[in-house]
Amino acid sequence: MKVKKEKIVYHTEVINGKIHMECRCCGSLREVGGNVTATTCDVCVRESYNAQFPYTPSTGYKPTGKPRGWAFMKEFVDKGGNVYHRGKEQPGLKGTLKPTIIKPKVSKPKLTKSQKQRIKTDAYAAIHRLKKELKKARFKKDLKRLNSEIKKQQKLIK
């Protein structure tokens, strides 16, 4: 069975027909309306607001000096000689292996629109030429070769 929390009752007075209640932080009397159970005065609210601000956001990402994906490698050795197996440090192997050398990825050069268009037009011309040859082909081995070349050209278009 749930235990009910004790309700805190703050000091309340009626002054000149208006209800006044003590602030839950500093204890000063403030005018309230209706059936209020607790209040916080404007001075305490301002103080708590100023304590929170000026807001300083977190610094965000802090580089560790390890490459991306190091925790997913089967074995990674950092510059200090620490050995990691799938992201978990192996203190018994410290200093026994050479540091892992990360090779940078070689990216393909980006093509311009005109280069892409030229490749497509060449592919369309090649497909047209291959289909003409396909009509004239007699043997099964020639048919297979031409069909595979047509498929390669169609991949270039997409």
C-alpha positions as CSV (number, residue, x, y, z in Angstrom):
1,M,0.0,0.0,0.0
2,K,1.3,3.5,-0.9
3,V,2.3,5.7,1.9
4,K,0.8,9.2,1.6
5,K,3.3,12.1,1.8
6,E,2.7,14.6,4.6
7,K,1.3,17.8,3.2
8,I,3.4,20.8,4.3
9,V,1.2,23.6,5.6
10,Y,2.7,27.1,5.3
11,H,1.7,29.9,7.6
12,T,-1.3,31.8,6.3
13,E,-2.8,35.1,7.6
14,V,-5.8,37.2,6.6
15,I,-4.8,40.9,6.6
16,N,-7.4,43.6,5.6
17,G,-9.6,40.8,4.1
18,K,-6.8,39.5,1.8
19,I,-5.0,36.2,2.2
20,H,-1.2,36.3,2.8
21,M,1.0,33.3,2.8
22,E,4.7,32.9,3.8
23,C,7.2,32.2,1.0
24,R,8.5,28.6,1.0
25,C,12.1,29.9,0.6
26,C,12.6,33.0,2.7
27,G,9.5,33.0,4.9
28,S,8.3,36.5,4.0
29,L,4.5,37.1,3.8
30,R,3.1,37.7,0.3
31,E,-0.4,38.3,-0.8
32,V,-2.0,35.3,-2.6
33,G,-5.4,34.6,-4.1
34,G,-7.7,31.5,-4.2
35,N,-6.9,28.3,-2.5
36,V,-3.1,28.3,-2.8
37,T,-1.1,25.6,-0.9
38,A,2.4,27.2,-1.3
39,T,4.0,30.2,-2.8
40,T,7.5,31.5,-3.7
41,C,8.0,35.3,-3.6
42,D,9.4,37.3,-6.6
43,V,12.7,37.9,-4.9
44,C,13.4,34.2,-4.5
45,V,12.3,33.5,-8.0
46,R,14.7,36.2,-9.4
47,E,17.6,34.8,-7.3
48,S,17.0,31.3,-8.5
49,Y,16.7,32.5,-12.1
50,N,20.0,34.5,-11.8
51,A,21.7,31.4,-10.4
52,Q,20.8,29.4,-13.5
53,F,21.9,32.2,-15.9
54,P,23.9,33.3,-17.8
55,Y,23.5,29.9,-19.5
56,T,26.7,28.3,-20.7
57,P,26.1,25.4,-23.1
58,S,28.1,22.2,-22.9
59,T,31.3,22.2,-25.0
60,G,30.0,19.3,-27.0
61,Y,32.4,16.9,-28.7
62,K,35.9,16.6,-27.3
63,P,38.4,14.8,-29.5
64,T,40.1,11.8,-27.9
65,G,42.9,11.5,-30.4
66,K,41.7,8.1,-31.6
67,P,40.3,7.6,-35.1
68,R,36.6,7.2,-35.9
69,G,35.4,3.6,-35.2
70,W,38.4,2.6,-33.1
71,A,36.0,1.0,-30.6
72,F,34.7,-1.4,-33.3
73,M,38.1,-2.6,-34.5
74,K,39.1,-6.1,-33.4
75,E,42.4,-4.8,-32.2
76,F,43.5,-1.2,-31.8
77,V,46.8,0.1,-30.3
78,D,47.0,3.8,-29.6
79,K,50.2,6.0,-29.5
80,G,50.7,5.3,-25.8
81,G,50.9,1.6,-26.3
82,N,47.4,0.8,-24.8
83,V,45.9,-2.2,-26.5
84,Y,42.1,-2.4,-27.1
85,H,40.1,-5.4,-28.2
86,R,36.7,-4.3,-29.6
87,G,36.9,-1.1,-27.5
88,K,37.9,-2.7,-24.2
89,E,41.4,-2.0,-22.9
90,Q,43.7,-5.0,-22.3
91,P,46.2,-3.8,-19.6
92,G,48.2,-7.0,-19.7
93,L,49.2,-6.3,-23.4
94,K,50.3,-2.7,-22.9
95,G,53.4,-1.8,-24.8
96,T,53.7,-5.2,-26.5
97,L,52.4,-4.1,-30.0
98,K,53.1,-1.3,-32.4
99,P,50.6,1.5,-32.7
100,T,47.9,0.9,-35.3
101,I,48.4,2.8,-38.5
102,I,45.2,4.2,-40.0
103,K,45.2,4.6,-43.7
104,P,43.1,7.5,-45.0
105,K,40.3,6.7,-47.4
106,V,40.9,7.6,-51.0
107,S,37.9,9.3,-52.4
108,K,36.9,9.3,-56.1
109,P,37.1,12.7,-57.8
110,K,33.6,14.3,-58.2
111,L,32.3,14.5,-61.8
112,T,30.9,17.7,-63.2
113,K,27.4,17.7,-64.8
114,S,28.9,17.8,-68.3
115,Q,31.1,14.8,-67.6
116,K,28.2,12.8,-66.2
117,Q,26.1,13.8,-69.3
118,R,29.0,12.7,-71.6
119,I,29.2,9.3,-69.9
120,K,25.4,8.8,-70.3
121,T,25.4,9.7,-74.0
122,D,28.4,7.4,-74.6
123,A,26.5,4.6,-72.8
124,Y,23.4,5.1,-74.8
125,A,25.4,5.0,-78.0
126,A,27.1,1.8,-76.9
127,I,23.8,0.1,-76.0
128,H,22.4,1.0,-79.4
129,R,25.5,-0.5,-81.1
130,L,25.4,-3.6,-79.0
131,K,21.7,-4.2,-79.7
132,K,22.4,-4.1,-83.4
133,E,25.2,-6.7,-82.9
134,L,22.8,-8.8,-80.8
135,K,20.3,-9.0,-83.7
136,K,23.1,-10.3,-86.0
137,A,24.6,-12.8,-83.5
138,R,24.2,-16.5,-84.2
139,F,25.9,-18.3,-81.4
140,K,24.9,-18.6,-77.7
141,K,28.3,-17.5,-76.5
142,D,28.0,-14.3,-78.5
143,L,24.5,-13.6,-77.2
144,K,25.7,-14.0,-73.6
145,R,28.6,-11.7,-74.1
146,L,26.5,-9.0,-75.7
147,N,23.8,-9.2,-73.1
148,S,26.3,-8.8,-70.3
149,E,27.9,-5.8,-72.0
150,I,24.4,-4.2,-72.4
151,K,23.8,-4.7,-68.7
152,K,27.1,-3.0,-67.8
153,Q,26.2,0.0,-70.0
154,Q,22.8,0.2,-68.4
155,K,24.4,0.4,-65.0
156,L,26.5,3.3,-66.1
157,I,23.3,5.2,-67.1
158,K,21.8,4.8,-63.6
